Amino acid sequence: MTKNRHDQFAKQYLKGMLSPFSQAIEISFELPPGEPQQVNVWFIPQSRQPIDLLGQLGKMAIAPSLIEVFRNPISTEDLFACIEKLCRVRAEWKRRSKRDNQKINPQDQPQLWLIVPTASEKTLDGCNAIAKKNWPKGFYFLGDTLRIGFVVVHQLPVTPETLLLRLLGRGEVQRKAIEELLELPQQPLTDFIREKITKLRLMLKSQPNLTTNDQETLLNIDALYEDWRNQTIQEGIAVGRQEGDRTTLESMLEVRFGSIDRKLATVIPALLNLSSIDRVRAVMQLSQEEIIRDFGQQVSSTDRPGNVR
């Protein structure tokens, strides 16, 4: 059950980020006829250009890819099962290319990515997996012909380019990644990630008898959730206060001058930069012409109180 919860999160998380750049994408992808097997994520890119917005994940997504995410270190049995999945997909592609009389370019052959939290030297050496110069620490590759890569999340450098992958880590690595996520400005991508993490939190909260791993994940997510909730509340209060100040100012201007013409409307942002007291003084003591003259050039708020007597 624990594995299923984290699998579901990883699948939805990766699908949401890769979908805008995909020609086709499926989660829990059913392999061709044979013994039932599924791939976490099957992705076909729109182009072979790296997706800069997604950092190292975007660099991974330049070729058709099978992506398998593991919550725990990969076992030998899991490794061979994933290699079998890759072989079955390659065989199906070969069958279709023959049927359609098309040739598959080597760079368009499916790539297998194994995203794991940690990997021992024994595991990597046993696969002859090696690092490459144009990839950061934490990326290891089997021979070029095999098109299989490891992403060892806990070895990745702490940079913005690896953030989306480090969120799939565990313990302190995941906690730091969540902290970094919280510091990013709001945008569709970060909002989507926060939504998925919050859904995982709710899923874990609803389960009795959580494992140690689940409890650890929940603690990491709770830090994000509480800070995010408080931040959202404060932003809402600030927006509400700004809207209230503007409504009050517009009412004052209408009472003082009868209406707000185009010229007067242009100085409202400058008036809103004043303190409440200086704003009232400006409206009540200055004429409409003086307000437009003094605040029409966006005089800095530190100089404005001297203009209001």
N, C-alpha and C positions, 0 to 999 in steps of 0.2 A: 504493500500500500504506500509506504514512504517513497519507494522508487517511482511509483506511478505519479505521485503528486509532483515530484521534482521533474520528472519526464514531461509532464503536461505543461508545467511552467516553461521549461526550456524550449519546447516545441512552439508554443504560442509566442514566446518572446522572440525567437529567431524568425518565425514566419512574419511577424509584424514588421520587423526591421528590414527584411529582405524583399517582402512583397512588392514595394514600389519599384524595385529594380529588376524584377524577374519577368521572364517570358512565361514561366510556369513554376509553381511551388506547391508542394504538398507536405503535410505532416502525417505521421503514421502511414507512410507510403507503402502500399502493398506491392511486394515484388512479383515478378512474372510467375505464371503457374509453376507449381512445384510445392515443396514443403512450405507452409505458411511462414512468412517472415515480413517484418516491417522495418523501415528506415525511419529514424526520428524525423529528419527533414531531407527532402529531395528538392534541389534548387536548380533551375536553368536560367542563366542570366540573360538580360536583354542585349548586353554587349560585353566585350572583353576588356572594358576599361575598369580600373579599380574604382570603387565607390568611396570617394574621399570622406563623405559624411560619416561613414561607418568605421573609419580608421582601419585597423588590421583586419577586422571582420570583412570590410569592403574589399580589401586586397585578396582575401581568401575566395571571394565570390566572383572571380573572373571566368570561371569554367563551370560546367555542370558538376554539381557536388552532392555527395551523400554526406550528411553531417550527423554524427552520433555524439551525444553528450552524456558523460558519465559523472555521477555524483561521487563515486568512490574510485580509487585506482583501478585501472582496467586489468582484468584477469586474462590469462592465456586463452581460456575458452571464449571469452567475449571478443578478444582480438581476432581469433580465427572465424568467429561468427560474422564479424564485420567484414573481414576479407572475403568471406563467402558471398555476402550481400553485394559487394563490389563486383565480384566475378559474374554474378547473376545479372546485374544491370548491364555490364559490358557485353555479355552474351546476347541480351535482348536488343541492345543497340546495334550489334553486328547483324543480327537477324533482320531487323527493320531496314538497315542500310542496304542489305542485299535485296530485300523485297522491293525497295524503292529505287534500286540501282544508284545509290549515292555512296560517296566515299567519306569516311569520317576522318577529319584532320587529327593528328596526334594530340594537339592542344585542346581539342574538343572532346577528348575521351573523359569519362567521368572521373572525378577526384574524390577520394575518401578522406574526410577530416574527422579525427578522433579528439574530441575536447575532453580532457581529463584534469582533475584538480592537481594531482601529483603523479609522478612516474619515477620508478627507481632506475638506477643505472643498469641494473640487471635486465629490466624490461626493455630499455632503449638499446642497450648493447646487444641483447638477444635478437632484436629486429634489425640490427645494423642501422638504426635511425641516427642521422647526423644533423647538425645545425647547418644553416646556409647563411652566407654573408649578407644577402639582401633581406633577411628576415630577422626580427629581434630575438633575444634570448627567450626560450620557452617553445620555439618552433623547431620541430625535428622531422626529417623526411627519410623515408625509405628510398630505394633506388628510383631514379626518374621514371623508368618504365612502369613501375608499379603505381605511381600517382597516389601515394598514401602519406598523409601528414599527421603528426601529433601536435596538439596545442596543449602544453602543460601550463595550466592557468597560473599556478602559484609561482612559476618561474618568470612570468611576464614582467617587464619593467613597468613601473608605475608612471604611465604617461597617458595623456588624453586619448592617444591612438589605441590603447589596449583596454580602455575602460569598459566597453561593451562586452568584452570577453571576460574580464575580471569579475563582472557581476555574476558570472556563472560559477565562481569559485566557492570556497567554503571558509568559515571561521573569520580570522582577521583579514584575509584577503578580500572576502566579500564585504565585510564591514567597512573597510576603507573605501572600496568602490562605491558603496552606497552613500558614504559621506561626500565623496566627490560628485556623485550624481545630484545630491541635494544642493550643492553650490552652483550648479549650472543654471543659466537663465532658462526660464520657461520657453519651450518651443514644442512643436508637435512630437518630435522624437522623444524628448525627455518626459513629456507628459504621458506618452504611451508606455514607456518603461515603468514609470511610477505607478501607472494604473495596473500593469501586470504584476508588479511586486506587491501592491496592496491586495490584489485578488489572491495571491499566494498566501499572504498573511491571514486573510479571512478563512481560507481553506484550512490552514494549519490550526487556527483558533478554534475551529469547529470540531477538531479531532481529539478524542480522548487518548490518554496514554502515549504522548509523543515520545519518539526516540530522542537520544541525546543529540543526534544530527538535526532533527526537527526543532528541538528547543533552541539550539544554537542559531539556526536560520531565523527562527521567530524573534529572538533577541536582536539580531542584526536588522531585521525588517522593522521592528518596533521603533528603533531609533529613527529610521527614515520616516515612518508613519507619523510619529508625534511631532517631529520637527516640521515636516511638510504640512501637517494639519495646522500647526501654530502659525507657520509662515503664510499659509493661505488665508487664515483668519485675519492676520495683521494686514495683509495686502487688501483684503476686502474692507477692513475698517478704514484704511488709508484712502482707498478709492471712494468709499462712502463719504468720508470727511471732505475730500476734494470736491465731490459733486455737491455736497451741502453748502460749502463755501461759495461755489460758483452761483448756485441758486439764490443764496442770500445777497450776494453782490449784485446780481442782475435785478433783483427786487429793489434794492437801494437805488440803483441807477434809474430805474423806471419811476420810482417815487420822486426822485430829485429832479429829473429832466423830462419826465413824461413818456419817453420812449428811448430805445437804444438804436441809434442809427449805425450805419456801416462803420464810420470812423470810430465811434465810441466802442463798438464791439471789438475792434482790433486791439484795444489797450486792456481788455479784460484779463488776458494772461499775465500782463505785467502787474496789474493791480492785485492779482491773486498771489503774486510772489511777496507781497507786503505782509507784515504782521496784521492781525485782525484790527488792532487799534489804529495803526497807520492807514489801513484801508478805509476805515470809517471816516477818519479825519480828511483823507483825500476827497472822498465823495461829498462830504458835508461842507467842507470849507472852500474847495476849488470850484471854479466854473467849468463848464463842459469843455470850453476851449483850452483852459489851463491843463485839465486832465489829459486831453489829447496831445497837447504840446509837450507836457512833462514826461508822459509815459509812452508816447508814440514811438520813441526811439529805443525802447527797451532799456531804460536807464537801470543800472544795477540796483538791487534792493538795498545795498549798503548806502547808496547815495540818496535814495528816495526820501527817507524820513526828513532829511534836511530841507527838502522842497515842500514839505507839508508843515504848515504853521497853524 
